[in-house]
Amino acid sequence: MPSSLPRQQNRHTPATLARLPCLLLGLLTASGASLAEPPPPPAPLRPIVLDAGWEAQAEMLPAVDRSGWRQHGLGSSPVEAFRLGPYAVHDVRRSAVSTEGFTLGPFGRTTERWDLSFRFEAATAWDGNCDSRRRSSLTSRLGLLPDAVTTLRCRCTGGSQEAELSLSDEWRPAHGELRIDGQVLQMQIQDVRGHEIHLASPAPAFLVSDASGAQVAALETLHPGRAWRSPSLEPGAGEALACLFAGVLLRYPD
């Protein structure tokens, strides 16, 4: 006997499916998510700006004999080496950039990752390594509230000494900590008024201060790069700081 139930038709036509992203965006907006204002323009490439009095008494470590890395490919490249003041940086090994996560049109969550290691020659031989992650998700892809976050971590070990750097731009301006033999220093990206700047920006500059807020170091990643350190730093901290700075410079190679 034929069924008396009415035949159900498939309502998910191609036209309906094509409208789903717009419908979901409308639901997100109605539930309280609001479209973000257009971000400020990217910051222009420019040298670091330092207090003249502080710069005059600080020791500058220029990066010299530095070559671009893109022409040498991945893996160990004897050509990718440079000097940072009196120190030598060599045996640089870079991983390929890897991406993991999922995307479906404008939706999804992805994480880009890269790693590197290097040798830092000073009075002590240091082994350095850095890794960076950039995570983006639904809201950043839809143009809602920004939700793309970059992190940068570096570690240097030399003998019994260990130093670490950890930065994130989840909050602006990007900031984090340096830990050198138990001493904690604050590191912050130098803000550029009226412009958008974060860890994924090209050639950002960084300022480092101690627990009292006094500036003790600075780093300019604009190629080829320069570093400064204050004589007020503990003697044992100078090499470790320079090693961490070398890792950050390798993060911004061009």
C-alpha positions as CSV (number, residue, x, y, z in Angstrom):
1,M,0.0,0.0,0.0
2,P,1.4,3.4,-0.9
3,S,2.4,5.5,2.1
4,S,0.0,8.3,3.0
5,L,2.8,10.4,4.4
6,P,3.7,13.4,2.3
7,R,6.9,13.1,0.4
8,Q,9.8,15.1,2.0
9,Q,11.7,17.2,-0.4
10,N,15.4,18.2,0.0
11,R,15.4,21.8,1.0
12,H,19.2,22.2,0.9
13,T,19.4,23.3,-2.7
14,P,22.7,24.6,-4.1
15,A,21.4,28.2,-3.8
16,T,20.6,27.6,-0.1
17,L,24.0,26.2,0.6
18,A,25.6,29.1,-1.1
19,R,23.9,31.5,1.3
20,L,25.1,29.6,4.4
21,P,28.2,31.7,5.1
22,C,26.1,34.9,4.9
23,L,23.5,33.4,7.2
24,L,26.1,32.3,9.7
25,L,27.7,35.7,9.6
26,G,24.3,37.3,10.3
27,L,23.8,35.0,13.3
28,L,27.3,35.9,14.7
29,T,26.5,39.6,14.3
30,A,23.1,39.3,15.9
31,S,24.5,37.4,18.8
32,G,26.8,40.2,19.8
33,A,29.9,40.0,17.6
34,S,30.4,43.2,15.8
35,L,32.4,44.0,12.7
36,A,35.8,45.4,13.7
37,E,36.8,48.8,12.5
38,P,39.4,48.8,9.7
39,P,42.8,48.3,11.3
40,P,45.4,51.1,11.2
41,P,47.8,51.0,8.2
42,P,50.9,48.9,8.6
43,A,53.9,50.6,10.2
44,P,56.5,51.8,7.7
45,L,60.0,50.4,7.9
46,R,62.0,52.7,10.0
47,P,65.0,52.6,12.4
48,I,64.4,52.2,16.1
49,V,63.9,55.4,18.1
50,L,65.9,55.6,21.3
51,D,66.4,58.1,24.1
52,A,69.5,60.0,23.2
53,G,70.9,60.0,26.7
54,W,70.4,56.3,27.2
55,E,71.8,55.4,23.7
56,A,75.0,57.4,24.5
57,Q,75.8,55.3,27.5
58,A,74.7,51.9,26.0
59,E,77.0,49.5,24.2
60,M,75.9,49.0,20.6
61,L,76.3,45.6,18.9
62,P,75.9,46.0,15.1
63,A,75.1,42.9,13.0
64,V,77.6,42.8,10.2
65,D,78.6,40.4,7.3
66,R,74.9,39.3,7.2
67,S,73.5,37.7,4.1
68,G,69.9,37.0,3.2
69,W,68.8,33.5,3.8
70,R,66.2,33.0,1.0
71,Q,68.9,32.3,-1.7
72,H,70.4,29.5,0.3
73,G,67.4,27.2,0.9
74,L,66.5,25.2,3.9
75,G,68.7,23.2,6.2
76,S,72.2,24.0,7.3
77,S,73.8,26.8,5.2
78,P,77.4,27.8,6.0
79,V,76.7,31.1,4.2
80,E,74.0,32.2,6.6
81,A,76.2,33.5,9.3
82,F,77.0,36.9,10.7
83,R,78.6,38.8,13.6
84,L,76.7,40.6,16.3
85,G,79.3,42.9,17.9
86,P,82.1,40.7,19.0
87,Y,80.1,37.5,18.7
88,A,79.7,35.0,15.8
89,V,76.5,33.4,14.7
90,H,76.7,30.4,12.5
91,D,75.4,26.8,11.8
92,V,71.9,28.2,11.2
93,R,69.3,25.5,10.5
94,R,65.8,26.4,9.5
95,S,62.7,24.2,9.1
96,A,60.2,24.6,6.4
97,V,57.1,26.5,7.4
98,S,54.3,24.0,8.3
99,T,50.6,24.6,8.5
100,E,48.0,22.6,10.4
101,G,44.3,23.0,11.1
102,F,41.3,23.2,8.9
103,T,39.5,25.6,6.6
104,L,36.1,25.6,5.0
105,G,35.6,28.8,2.9
106,P,36.1,31.7,5.3
107,F,35.8,29.4,8.3
108,G,38.4,27.5,10.2
109,R,41.5,27.6,12.4
110,T,45.0,27.3,11.2
111,T,48.4,27.5,12.8
112,E,51.6,28.3,10.9
113,R,54.9,27.2,12.5
114,W,58.6,27.4,11.9
115,D,61.7,26.6,13.9
116,L,65.4,27.3,13.7
117,S,68.6,26.6,15.6
118,F,72.0,28.2,15.5
119,R,75.4,28.4,17.2
120,F,76.5,31.5,19.1
121,E,80.2,31.8,19.8
122,A,81.3,34.0,22.7
123,A,83.5,33.4,25.7
124,T,81.0,30.5,26.2
125,A,79.7,28.5,23.2
126,W,75.9,28.8,23.2
127,D,73.3,26.7,21.4
128,G,70.3,28.7,20.4
129,N,66.8,27.7,19.1
130,C,63.7,29.6,18.3
131,D,60.1,28.8,17.3
132,S,57.3,30.9,16.1
133,R,53.5,30.2,15.7
134,R,50.9,32.3,14.0
135,R,47.3,31.2,14.8
136,S,44.3,32.5,12.9
137,S,40.7,31.6,13.3
138,L,37.1,32.2,12.3
139,T,36.8,35.8,13.4
140,S,40.0,37.0,11.8
141,R,39.0,35.5,8.5
142,L,35.5,37.0,8.6
143,G,36.8,40.5,9.5
144,L,35.2,40.4,12.9
145,L,37.2,41.2,16.1
146,P,40.9,40.4,15.3
147,D,41.9,36.9,16.3
148,A,45.3,36.3,14.7
149,V,48.0,35.8,17.3
150,T,51.8,35.3,16.8
151,T,54.1,34.0,19.4
152,L,57.9,33.9,19.4
153,R,60.1,31.9,21.8
154,C,63.9,31.5,21.9
155,R,66.2,29.6,24.2
156,C,70.0,29.8,24.6
157,T,72.0,27.3,26.6
158,G,75.7,27.7,27.3
159,G,77.5,25.6,29.9
160,S,75.4,25.8,33.0
161,Q,73.6,29.0,31.9
162,E,70.2,29.1,30.3
163,A,68.3,32.1,28.9
164,E,64.8,32.2,27.5
165,L,62.6,34.7,25.6
166,S,58.9,34.5,25.2
167,L,56.8,37.1,23.2
168,S,53.1,37.3,22.2
169,D,51.1,39.9,20.3
170,E,47.7,38.7,21.7
171,W,47.7,42.1,23.4
172,R,49.0,45.2,21.7
173,P,51.8,46.2,21.8
174,A,53.4,42.8,21.7
175,H,55.3,42.0,24.9
176,G,56.8,39.3,27.0
177,E,59.7,38.3,29.2
178,L,63.4,37.4,29.1
179,R,64.7,35.1,31.8
180,I,68.4,35.0,32.3
181,D,69.8,33.0,35.3
182,G,66.7,33.9,37.4
183,Q,66.6,37.5,36.4
184,V,63.4,38.5,34.7
185,L,63.3,41.4,32.2
186,Q,60.4,42.8,30.3
187,M,60.5,43.0,26.5
188,Q,58.0,45.0,24.4
189,I,57.7,45.9,20.8
190,Q,58.1,49.6,20.1
191,D,54.8,51.1,19.2
192,V,54.4,53.3,16.2
193,R,51.6,55.8,16.8
194,G,48.8,55.6,14.2
195,H,50.0,52.3,12.7
196,E,49.4,48.6,13.1
197,I,52.5,46.8,14.4
198,H,52.8,43.3,15.7
199,L,55.2,40.3,15.7
200,A,54.2,39.5,12.1
201,S,55.1,43.0,11.0
202,P,58.3,43.4,9.0
203,A,61.3,44.6,11.0
204,P,59.7,45.6,14.4
205,A,61.9,47.1,17.1
206,F,62.0,46.0,20.7
207,L,62.8,47.7,24.1
208,V,63.8,45.8,27.2
209,S,63.4,47.0,30.8
210,D,64.2,45.7,34.2
211,A,61.8,45.2,37.2
212,S,62.0,48.9,38.0
213,G,61.0,49.9,34.5
214,A,64.5,51.2,33.6
215,Q,65.6,50.5,30.0
216,V,68.5,48.0,29.9
217,A,68.5,46.9,26.2
218,A,67.1,47.4,22.8
219,L,66.9,45.6,19.4
220,E,66.5,46.9,15.9
221,T,65.5,44.1,13.4
222,L,65.6,46.4,10.4
223,H,68.2,44.7,8.2
224,P,71.0,44.1,9.0
225,G,70.1,44.8,12.6
226,R,71.6,46.4,15.7
227,A,71.4,45.7,19.5
228,W,72.1,47.8,22.5
229,R,72.8,46.8,26.1
230,S,73.2,48.9,29.2
231,P,76.3,48.7,31.4
232,S,73.9,48.2,34.3
233,L,73.2,44.7,33.2
234,E,74.8,42.0,35.3
235,P,78.1,40.8,33.6
236,G,76.9,37.3,33.1
237,A,73.7,38.4,31.4
238,G,75.3,40.2,28.5
239,E,76.3,37.2,26.5
240,A,72.9,35.5,27.1
241,L,71.0,38.6,26.1
242,A,73.0,38.9,22.9
243,C,72.4,35.2,22.0
244,L,68.6,35.7,22.4
245,F,68.8,38.8,20.3
246,A,70.6,36.9,17.6
247,G,67.7,34.4,17.5
248,V,65.2,37.3,17.1
249,L,67.3,38.8,14.3
250,L,67.2,35.4,12.5
251,R,63.4,35.6,12.8
252,Y,63.5,38.7,10.7
253,P,66.1,37.8,8.1
254,D,65.4,40.4,5.3
